[in-house]
């Protein structure tokens, strides 16, 4: 790109658009937000096309020192690239989803979404640990406002719960970051990823970061804010919450917990496995008895994100690749399912499953889209959901057959509640005359759903397009954590200090070799 600061441009565009929306009327604010998000999407496509799969680990790097060692530093690897693409892909769809449904304070609403886009891109592109923390925590503010101002009847309770849960989890992370900066003498994330922190300190550092990322994922049992937030949030708020914000927790594990604290990650892997197995089974059973469509999809999100944590802590390439594909797929599929709920909610103004039925008769095009996203959610081969779940389970099977068995059971339960939901909404008798009279998809709704459907099928049929940019970074991460990887069907144990010192000397050459072999 000839030195063009493309990442800074991707931050600047939504910032300018958000500021403009404050001074525009409703129609102009909608158009401004749509144009700004489409420009960022175009920049994201340029970023993808310009990314050198066989090149350096960190690309499009921008640095400017600020004060006291703090620097404005941006840069991406393949993992960050994919999550940025997910963010800019979903954002124009969110603006379209809000086109008719949001009528009050439209300018402020659109500005909140544009600020959200800026902060999400910032989280994935930040190369300074303090800059990451600022973006990571500031992302709470626009979502808090979106839920609290434009949400449902219990929006105030849901917004406070969302804010407090996610903020309290991050206080310990800030303390850990300050200690790390003092210990390593730098705020540079790539440098910190290669720094060997003392094994004795890794445990409390890992737990401090875990407190924040587990809430953000969210993991069981700190997931209770999510169903409330989804139920009360407007449709577009649910799309971006499930589609991108939950992925910040997974990204945090990949960027911080695994490479910076590999011994502690191995030692505490049993805790992650236990919580993830509980999440897969418990939230799936709870989803089976839900009457509210949004709440059902929210609980399914907790189960899917548990598959992500299982894959991440499998400590092998299959698990890491699977976790990333599950995150990308879940971002698309859960967002699409919330859009499907929003389409019929805008017509009937209820999320109660029993109020619908037989929609395949009067809304056949809607029923086809809903069916595709349901099949992707349960992992049907040929859809994006299958690839990630298969790789994650293949990865965890090498570590523990019991964990793999429990997670497979959870996936079966996932098929049960999603098919049950689809049957009750799309098939059966048309019990409600108002539901039977609802018109099929309009042009705006086609524009919302068709791109996601295409992406879901693309990822399912040819996942290499999405895996290729990440492969060398996943290989490098696997090499970094290999020395602490647990043996199959054994409880992970922390490496001894002398073992760490002995193997740390071999970590960098192994890292470079693995990154090279990935190509």
Residue pairs with C-beta under 8 A, 6 or more apart in sequence:
1 46
1 50
1 60
5 62
6 43
6 46
6 47
6 50
6 60
7 47
7 60
7 62
7 74
7 75
7 76
7 121
7 125
8 62
8 74
9 43
10 40
10 43
10 44
10 47
10 84
10 88
10 121
10 125
11 118
11 121
11 122
11 125
13 36
13 39
13 40
13 43
14 36
14 37
14 40
14 114
14 115
14 117
14 118
14 121
15 114
15 115
15 118
16 36
17 32
17 33
17 35
17 36
17 37
17 110
17 111
17 114
18 36
18 110
18 111
18 112
18 114
18 115
18 118
19 111
20 32
21 29
21 32
21 33
21 107
21 108
21 110
21 111
21 114
22 107
22 108
22 111
23 107
24 32
24 107
25 106
25 107
26 103
26 106
26 107
29 106
29 107
29 109
29 110
29 111
30 95
30 98
30 99
30 106
30 110
32 110
33 95
33 110
33 111
33 113
33 114
34 92
34 95
34 96
36 114
37 88
37 91
37 92
37 94
37 95
37 113
37 114
37 117
38 92
40 88
40 91
40 117
40 121
41 88
41 89
41 91
41 92
43 88
44 84
44 85
44 88
44 89
47 60
47 76
47 81
47 84
47 85
48 81
48 85
48 469
50 60
51 59
51 60
51 76
51 78
51 81
51 469
52 59
53 78
53 468
53 469
53 471
53 472
53 519
54 472
54 519
57 77
57 190
57 472
57 473
57 476
57 515
58 75
58 76
58 77
58 127
58 190
59 75
59 76
59 77
60 74
60 75
60 76
61 73
61 74
61 75
61 127
62 72
62 73
62 74
62 75
63 71
63 72
63 73
63 74
63 127
64 71
64 72
64 73
65 71
65 72
66 72
69 181
69 186
69 187
70 128
70 130
70 131
70 187
71 128
71 131
71 187
71 188
72 128
72 131
73 126
73 127
73 128
73 131
73 188
73 189
74 125
74 126
74 127
75 125
75 127
75 190
76 84
76 124
76 125
77 470
77 473
78 468
78 469
78 470
78 471
78 472
78 473
78 474
79 251
79 254
79 255
79 324
79 470
79 473
79 474
80 124
80 125
80 251
81 469
81 470
82 324
82 328
82 466
82 469
82 470
83 124
83 244
83 247
83 251
83 327
83 328
84 120
84 121
84 124
84 125
86 243
86 244
86 247
86 328
86 331
86 332
87 117
87 120
87 121
87 124
87 244
88 117
88 121
89 451
89 455
90 239
90 240
90 243
90 244
90 331
90 332
90 335
91 113
91 117
91 240
93 239
93 335
93 339
93 448
93 451
93 452
94 113
94 236
94 239
94 240
95 110
95 113
95 236
96 444
96 447
96 448
97 235
97 236
97 239
97 339
97 342
97 448
98 109
98 110
98 113
98 234
98 235
98 236
99 444
100 346
100 444
101 234
101 235
101 342
101 346
102 109
102 150
102 234
104 150
105 149
105 150
108 145
108 149
109 146
109 149
109 150
112 142
112 145
112 146
113 142
113 146
113 236
113 240
115 141
115 142
116 139
116 142
116 143
116 146
116 240
119 135
119 138
119 139
119 142
120 139
120 244
120 245
120 248
122 131
122 134
122 135
123 132
123 135
123 136
123 139
123 248
123 251
124 251
126 132
126 135
126 189
127 188
127 189
127 190
128 187
128 188
128 189
129 177
129 180
129 181
129 187
129 188
129 189
129 192
130 177
130 181
130 187
132 189
132 255
133 170
133 173
133 174
133 177
136 170
136 248
136 252
137 167
137 170
139 245
139 248
140 162
140 163
140 166
140 167
143 162
143 237
143 240
143 241
143 245
144 159
144 162
144 163
145 159
146 233
146 234
146 236
146 237
147 155
147 158
147 159
147 162
147 229
147 232
147 233
147 237
148 155
148 156
148 158
148 159
148 160
149 155
150 234
150 237
151 158
151 159
151 232
151 233
151 234
151 237
152 158
152 231
152 232
152 233
153 232
154 228
154 231
154 232
155 232
157 228
157 232
158 225
158 228
158 229
158 231
158 232
158 233
159 229
159 232
161 224
161 225
161 228
161 229
162 225
162 228
162 229
165 215
165 218
165 222
165 224
165 225
166 212
166 215
166 216
166 225
168 215
169 211
169 212
169 213
169 214
169 215
169 216
169 222
170 211
170 212
172 207
172 208
172 209
172 211
172 212
173 208
173 209
173 211
173 212
175 208
176 204
176 205
176 208
176 209
179 201
179 205
180 192
180 197
180 205
180 260
181 187
183 197
183 198
183 201
184 191
184 192
184 195
184 197
186 192
189 255
192 260
193 255
193 259
193 260
193 480
194 259
194 480
194 508
195 260
196 500
196 504
197 205
197 260
197 261
198 497
199 263
199 264
199 494
199 495
199 496
199 497
199 500
200 497
202 261
202 263
202 264
202 494
203 264
203 267
203 268
203 494
205 260
205 261
205 264
206 257
206 261
206 264
206 265
206 268
207 264
207 268
209 252
209 256
209 257
209 261
210 257
210 268
212 249
212 252
213 249
213 250
213 252
213 253
213 256
213 257
214 222
214 249
214 275
215 222
215 225
215 249
216 245
216 246
216 248
216 249
216 252
217 223
217 246
217 249
217 250
217 305
217 308
217 309
218 225
218 226
218 246
218 249
218 302
218 305
219 249
219 272
219 275
219 276
219 279
219 302
219 305
219 306
219 309
220 275
220 276
220 278
220 279
220 282
220 283
220 302
220 306
221 275
221 278
223 279
223 283
223 302
226 246
226 298
226 301
226 302
227 295
227 298
227 299
229 241
229 298
230 238
230 241
230 242
230 294
230 295
230 297
230 298
230 301
230 338
231 292
231 294
231 295
231 298
231 351
233 241
235 338
235 339
235 341
235 342
235 345
235 346
236 342
238 294
238 338
238 342
239 335
239 338
239 339
240 335
242 297
242 298
242 301
242 330
242 331
242 334
242 335
242 338
243 331
243 332
243 334
243 335
244 331
246 301
246 305
246 330
247 327
247 331
249 305
250 305
250 308
250 309
250 312
250 323
250 327
253 309
253 312
254 312
254 320
254 323
254 324
254 477
257 264
257 265
258 265
258 312
258 477
258 480
258 481
259 477
259 480
259 481
262 480
262 481
262 483
262 484
263 484
263 494
263 495
263 500
264 494
265 313
265 315
265 481
265 484
266 315
266 481
266 484
266 485
266 486
266 492
266 493
266 494
266 495
267 492
267 493
267 494
268 492
269 313
269 315
269 486
269 492
270 491
270 492
272 309
272 310
272 312
272 313
273 310
273 313
273 400
273 403
275 306
275 309
276 306
276 307
276 309
276 310
276 403
276 407
277 306
277 310
277 403
277 406
277 407
277 410
279 302
279 303
279 305
279 306
280 303
280 306
280 307
280 406
280 407
280 409
280 410
280 411
280 413
281 406
281 409
281 410
281 413
283 299
283 300
283 302
283 303
283 306
284 299
284 300
284 303
284 410
284 413
284 414
284 416
284 417
285 413
286 299
287 296
287 299
287 300
287 303
287 413
287 414
287 417
288 413
288 416
288 417
288 420
290 296
290 299
290 353
290 417
291 352
291 353
291 354
292 351
292 352
292 353
293 341
293 351
293 352
293 353
293 421
293 425
294 338
294 341
294 351
295 351
296 353
296 417
296 421
297 334
297 337
297 338
297 341
300 334
300 377
300 414
300 417
300 418
301 330
301 334
303 410
303 413
303 414
304 326
304 330
304 334
304 377
304 414
305 330
306 407
306 410
307 322
307 323
307 326
307 388
307 389
307 392
307 393
307 407
307 410
307 411
308 323
308 326
308 327
308 330
308 392
309 323
310 319
310 323
310 392
310 396
310 403
310 407
311 318
311 319
311 320
311 321
311 322
311 323
311 326
311 388
311 391
311 392
311 395
311 396
312 319
312 320
312 323
313 319
314 320
314 392
314 395
314 396
314 398
314 399
315 399
315 478
315 481
315 482
315 484
315 485
315 486
316 395
316 398
316 399
316 478
316 485
317 395
317 474
317 475
317 478
318 391
318 392
318 394
318 395
318 398
319 391
319 392
319 394
319 395
319 396
319 398
319 399
320 395
320 474
320 477
320 478
321 391
321 395
321 467
321 470
321 471
321 474
322 387
322 388
322 389
322 390
322 391
322 392
322 393
322 394
322 395
323 388
323 392
324 388
324 467
324 470
324 474
325 384
325 387
325 388
325 391
325 459
325 463
325 466
325 467
326 385
326 388
326 389
326 392
327 388
328 384
328 388
328 459
328 466
329 376
329 384
329 385
329 387
329 388
329 456
329 459
330 385
330 388
332 376
332 384
332 452
332 455
332 456
332 459
333 373
333 376
333 377
333 384
333 385
333 452
333 456
334 377
335 452
336 369
336 373
336 376
336 449
336 452
336 453
336 456
337 373
337 374
337 377
339 448
339 449
339 452
340 366
340 369
340 370
340 373
340 449
341 351
343 366
343 441
343 445
343 449
344 356
344 359
344 363
344 366
344 425
344 435
344 438
345 351
347 438
347 439
348 355
348 356
348 432
348 434
348 435
348 438
353 421
353 424
353 425
354 424
354 431
355 431
355 432
355 435
356 424
356 425
356 432
356 435
357 424
357 425
357 427
357 428
357 429
357 430
357 431
357 432
357 435
358 426
358 427
358 428
358 429
358 430
358 431
358 435
358 436
359 366
359 367
359 425
359 426
359 435
359 438
360 367
360 426
360 427
361 430
361 436
362 430
362 436
362 437
362 438
362 439
362 440
363 438
363 439
363 440
363 441
364 440
365 440
365 441
365 446
366 440
366 441
366 445
367 426
369 441
369 449
369 453
370 422
370 425
370 426
371 422
371 426
372 383
372 453
372 456
372 457
373 452
373 453
373 456
374 418
374 419
374 421
374 422
375 383
375 385
376 383
376 384
376 385
376 456
376 460
377 385
377 414
377 418
378 385
378 411
378 414
378 415
378 418
378 419
379 385
379 386
379 389
379 390
379 411
379 414
379 415
380 386
381 460
382 457
382 460
382 461
383 456
383 457
383 459
383 460
384 455
384 456
384 457
384 459
384 460
384 463
385 456
385 460
386 460
387 459
387 460
387 463
389 411
392 407
393 404
393 407
393 408
393 411
396 403
396 404
396 407
397 404
398 488
399 486
399 488
399 489
400 488
400 489
401 489
402 489
430 436
441 449
458 465
459 465
459 466
471 518
471 519
472 515
472 518
472 519
473 515
474 518
475 514
475 515
475 517
475 518
476 511
476 514
476 515
478 514
479 507
479 510
479 511
479 513
479 514
479 515
480 507
480 511
482 510
483 495
483 499
483 500
483 503
483 504
483 507
484 492
484 494
484 495
486 492
486 493
495 503
